[in-house]
Amino acid sequence: MIRTRDQIWAEHAATRVNQVNQGASDPDKKKYRSFAQSFPTLIHTCGLMQAIAFAAKKNQGYLCDFIYVLKGGQQDDDNFLDAVYKMELMKYVIKSRDAIQAASWLKRYAEALLPEPDDQDADNAQTQGDDSQ
């Protein structure tokens, strides 16, 4: 069966975000979600290399997940960053566009699967209120 790049990115993004959801603490989930929400915009406004450099400093786990999704499920072999750095302009523009789309899939799944702790507290309070009636 032939699948689109979006389908592949979506599958791998869901896998990675599910791993974070199952294995991370609530503060780490919140940090991951916040970073995932801002990363596509960061690529758009600052450029792919600058966004990757920022992610390497601020959230290494997200960066590994992002590269994994962008490469279609392949682990980073430490050549990705070097390859992006050496790309010709047109390839860099195409890779940047692909990066925004891949990061958007991580953003969608992070928003869907990693609720804010405040949202969870509000849902629990509402459920408890419904039980008392």
MARGU-775648 format. One record per atom (N, C-alpha, C, CB): residue number from 0; x, y, z. Coordinates in steps of 0.05 Angstrom, whole numbers. Glycine has a CB too. Layout:
N
 seq     px     py     pz
 NUM      X      Y      Z
...
***
This chain:
133
 seq     px     py     pz
   0     17    -24      0
   0      0      0      0
   0     18     25      0
   0    -19      0     25
   1     11     43    -17
   1     26     68    -18
   1     14     88      2
   1     26     80    -47
   2     32    101     17
   2     23    120     37
   2     36    147     31
   2     30    111     66
   3     22    169     38
   3     33    195     34
   3     53    202     56
   3     10    217     34
   4     69    222     52
   4     88    231     72
   4     73    240     97
   4    105    254     62
   5     50    253     94
   5     35    261    117
   5     26    237    134
   5     11    278    109
   6     18    216    121
   6      9    192    135
   6     33    180    151
   6     -2    171    116
   7     56    180    139
   7     80    169    152
   7     88    187    176
   7    104    167    132
   8     88    213    171
   8     95    232    193
   8     75    229    216
   8     96    261    182
   9     49    227    209
   9     28    225    229
   9     32    200    246
   9      0    225    216
  10     37    178    233
  10     41    152    247
  10     65    155    267
  10     46    129    227
  11     87    165    258
  11    111    167    275
  11    107    188    297
  11    135    173    258
  12     93    209    291
  12     88    229    311
  12     70    218    333
  12     75    254    299
  13     50    203    326
  13     32    191    345
  13     48    171    363
  13      9    176    331
  14     65    156    351
  14     82    137    367
  14     99    151    387
  14     99    120    348
  15    113    172    378
  15    131    186    396
  15    116    201    419
  15    148    206    381
  16     94    214    412
  16     78    228    432
  16     66    209    452
  16     56    246    419
  17     57    185    442
  17     46    165    460
  17     68    155    480
  17     36    141    444
  18     92    153    471
  18    115    145    488
  18    119    166    510
  18    140    141    472
  19    118    192    502
  19    120    213    522
  19     97    212    542
  19    122    241    508
  20     73    208    532
  20     49    207    549
  20     51    184    569
  20     24    204    531
  21     62    162    561
  21     63    139    579
  21     87    140    598
  21     64    114    563
  22    109    153    590
  22    133    150    605
  22    143    175    619
  22    154    141    589
  23    130    198    614
  23    141    223    626
  23    123    232    649
  23    141    245    604
  24    135    248    666
  24    121    261    688
  24    103    283    678
  24    140    271    710
  25     84    292    693
  25     66    313    685
  25     81    339    677
  25     46    319    706
  26    101    348    693
  26    116    372    685
  26    130    368    658
  26    136    380    707
  27    141    344    653
  27    155    339    628
  27    135    338    605
  27    170    312    630
  28    111    327    610
  28     91    327    589
  28     83    356    582
  28     66    312    598
  29     79    373    602
  29     72    400    597
  29     94    415    582
  29     67    415    624
  30    119    410    589
  30    141    423    575
  30    143    413    546
  30    168    416    589
  31    139    387    541
  31    139    376    514
  31    117    388    498
  31    137    345    515
  32     93    389    509
  32     70    400    495
  32     75    429    487
  32     45    397    511
  33     84    445    506
  33     90    473    501
  33    110    477    479
  33     99    487    526
  34    131    461    479
  34    152    463    459
  34    141    454    432
  34    176    446    466
  35    125    433    431
  35    114    423    407
  35     95    443    394
  35     99    397    411
  36     80    458    411
  36     62    478    401
  36     76    502    387
  36     44    489    424
  37    100    508    397
  37    114    531    386
  37    134    525    364
  37    128    546    408
  38    142    499    361
  38    164    493    343
  38    158    498    314
  38    171    464    347
  39    134    491    303
  39    129    498    274
  39    132    528    268
  39    101    488    266
  40    122    544    286
  40    125    573    283
  40    154    582    285
  40    108    588    304
  41    168    570    302
  41    197    576    305
  41    212    570    279
  41    209    560    329
  42    206    547    267
  42    218    541    241
  42    211    562    220
  42    210    512    231
  43    186    569    220
  43    176    589    200
  43    189    616    203
  43    146    591    202
  44    192    625    228
  44    202    652    233
  44    232    654    233
  44    191    663    259
  45    245    633    244
  45    274    635    248
  45    290    619    227
  45    281    626    275
  46    278    600    215
  46    292    582    197
  46    298    555    210
  46    318    595    188
  47    301    535    193
  47    305    508    203
  47    329    504    220
  47    306    489    179
  48    352    514    211
  48    377    510    226
  48    376    524    253
  48    401    520    210
  49    365    548    254
  49    363    563    279
  49    344    549    298
  49    355    592    275
  50    322    539    288
  50    302    524    304
  50    314    499    315
  50    277    518    288
  51    330    485    299
  51    342    460    308
  51    363    466    330
  51    356    445    285
  52    378    488    326
  52    398    496    346
  52    384    502    373
  52    415    520    336
  53    362    516    371
  53    347    524    395
  53    336    499    409
  53    324    543    388
  54    325    480    393
  54    314    455    405
  54    337    439    417
  54    300    439    383
  55    360    439    405
  55    382    423    417
  55    390    434    444
  55    407    425    398
  56    387    460    448
  56    393    472    474
  56    371    468    494
  56    400    501    470
  57    346    472    485
  57    323    473    504
  57    309    446    509
  57    303    492    494
  58    307    429    489
  58    291    405    492
  58    301    383    474
  58    261    410    486
  59    323    370    482
  59    336    349    466
  59    317    326    459
  59    361    339    481
  60    300    319    478
  60    281    297    473
  60    262    303    450
  60    265    291    498
  61    252    328    450
  61    234    336    428
  61    249    335    401
  61    222    364    433
  62    274    346    402
  62    290    347    377
  62    294    318    366
  62    317    360    382
  63    300    299    383
  63    303    271    373
  63    277    261    361
  63    312    253    397
  64    255    267    374
  64    229    258    363
  64    223    272    337
  64    206    265    383
  65    229    298    335
  65    224    314    310
  65    240    302    287
  65    231    343    315
  66    266    297    291
  66    282    286    270
  66    273    258    262
  66    312    285    279
  67    265    242    282
  67    254    215    276
  67    229    217    258
  67    247    201    303
  68    211    235    265
  68    187    239    249
  68    193    249    221
  68    167    258    263
  69    210    270    220
  69    217    282    194
  69    231    262    175
  69    236    306    198
  70    247    244    187
  70    261    224    171
  70    244    199    166
  70    287    216    184
  71    219    200    172
  71    201    178    166
  71    206    153    183
  71    203    171    138
  72    214    157    208
  72    217    135    226
  72    245    124    228
  72    199    113    218
  73    264    138    216
  73    292    129    218
  73    306    144    241
  73    307    134    191
  74    322    130    256
  74    337    143    277
  74    357    162    265
  74    351    122    296
  75    363    184    279
  75    383    203    270
  75    410    190    273
  75    381    229    286
  76    425    191    252
  76    452    180    253
  76    473    202    256
  76    458    164    227
  77    465    224    267
  77    483    247    272
  77    492    261    247
  77    507    239    288
  78    482    252    224
  78    489    265    199
  78    468    285    190
  78    494    245    177
  79    444    283    202
  79    422    300    194
  79    429    329    196
  79    397    293    210
  80    438    338    219
  80    444    366    224
  80    466    376    205
  80    452    371    252
  81    486    359    201
  81    507    366    182
  81    497    368    154
  81    530    346    184
  82    479    349    146
  82    468    349    119
  82    451    374    115
  82    451    324    115
  83    435    382    134
  83    419    406    131
  83    436    431    129
  83    399    409    155
  84    457    432    144
  84    476    454    144
  84    489    458    117
  84    497    450    165
  85    494    436    102
  85    508    437     77
  85    489    437     52
  85    526    413     75
  86    463    437     56
  86    444    436     34
  86    446    461     17
  86    416    432     44
  87    440    456     -9
  87    437    479    -27
  87    411    492    -20
  87    437    469    -57
  88    408    517    -29
  88    385    534    -22
  88    358    521    -27
  88    387    560    -36
  89    354    511    -51
  89    328    500    -58
  89    322    475    -42
  89    326    493    -88
  90    341    458    -37
  90    337    434    -20
  90    331    443      9
  90    362    416    -21
  91    344    464     18
  91    339    474     45
  91    311    485     48
  91    360    496     52
  92    301    499     27
  92    274    509     28
  92    254    487     29
  92    269    528      3
  93    258    466     12
  93    240    443     12
  93    241    428     39
  93    248    424    -11
  94    265    424     50
  94    268    411     75
  94    255    427     98
  94    298    406     82
  95    256    453     96
  95    243    471    116
  95    213    468    115
  95    251    500    111
  96    202    467     91
  96    173    463     88
  96    165    436     98
  96    165    466     58
  97    180    415     92
  97    175    389    103
  97    177    388    133
  97    194    368     91
  98    196    403    144
  98    200    404    173
  98    176    417    187
  98    226    420    180
  99    165    438    175
  99    142    451    187
  99    118    431    187
  99    134    476    171
 100    115    416    166
 100     93    396    165
 100     97    374    186
 100     90    384    137
 101    122    364    188
 101    127    342    207
 101    124    353    236
 101    156    331    203
 102    133    377    241
 102    130    388    268
 102    101    394    274
 102    146    415    270
 103     86    400    254
 103     57    404    258
 103     43    378    267
 103     44    415    233
 104     52    355    257
 104     41    330    266
 104     47    325    295
 104     51    307    249
 105     72    331    303
 105     79    328    332
 105     62    347    349
 105    109    334    336
 106     57    371    338
 106     41    391    353
 106     12    380    356
 106     41    418    337
 107      1    370    335
 107    -27    360    336
 107    -30    338    356
 107    -36    350    308
 108    -12    319    355
 108    -14    296    374
 108     -7    305    403
 108      5    274    366
 109     11    323    406
 109     17    333    433
 109     -7    347    445
 109     42    352    433
 110    -21    363    428
 110    -45    377    438
 110    -67    357    444
 110    -55    397    417
 111    -69    336    429
 111    -90    316    433
 111    -85    297    456
 111    -94    300    407
 112    -59    289    459
 112    -53    268    478
 112    -40    277    504
 112    -35    248    465
 113    -30    301    504
 113    -16    311    528
 113    -31    336    539
 113     13    318    522
 114    -54    331    552
 114    -69    354    562
 114    -54    369    583
 114    -96    345    573
 115    -59    394    585
 115    -47    411    606
 115    -56    400    633
 115    -55    441    603
 116    -39    400    653
 116    -47    390    680
 116    -71    406    690
 116    -24    393    699
 117    -73    431    684
 117    -96    447    692
 117   -122    437    680
 117    -92    477    685
 118   -121    428    654
 118   -144    417    641
 118   -153    391    655
 118   -138    411    611
 119   -134    375    663
 119   -140    350    676
 119   -153    355    703
 119   -115    333    681
 120   -144    375    718
 120   -155    382    744
 120   -184    392    740
 120   -138    403    758
 121   -189    408    719
 121   -216    418    714
 121   -235    395    707
 121   -215    439    692
 122   -225    376    691
 122   -242    353    683
 122   -248    336    708
 122   -228    336    662
 123   -229    332    725
 123   -233    316    750
 123   -253    330    768
 123   -206    312    764
 124   -251    356    771
 124   -269    371    788
 124   -298    370    777
 124   -260    400    791
 125   -300    372    750
 125   -326    370    738
 125   -338    342    742
 125   -325    378    708
 126   -323    322    738
 126   -332    294    742
 126   -341    290    771
 126   -311    275    734
 127   -325    300    790
 127   -333    296    818
 127   -358    311    824
 127   -310    305    836
 128   -362    335    812
 128   -386    350    816
 128   -410    336    805
 128   -383    377    803
 129   -407    322    782
 129   -429    307    769
 129   -436    284    787
 129   -421    298    741
 130   -417    272    800
 130   -422    248    817
 130   -439    255    842
 130   -396    235    826
 131   -435    280    852
 131   -449    288    876
 131   -479    295    872
 131   -435    311    889
 132   -487    297    847
 132   -514    305    841
 132   -533    282    840
 132   -516    319    816
***
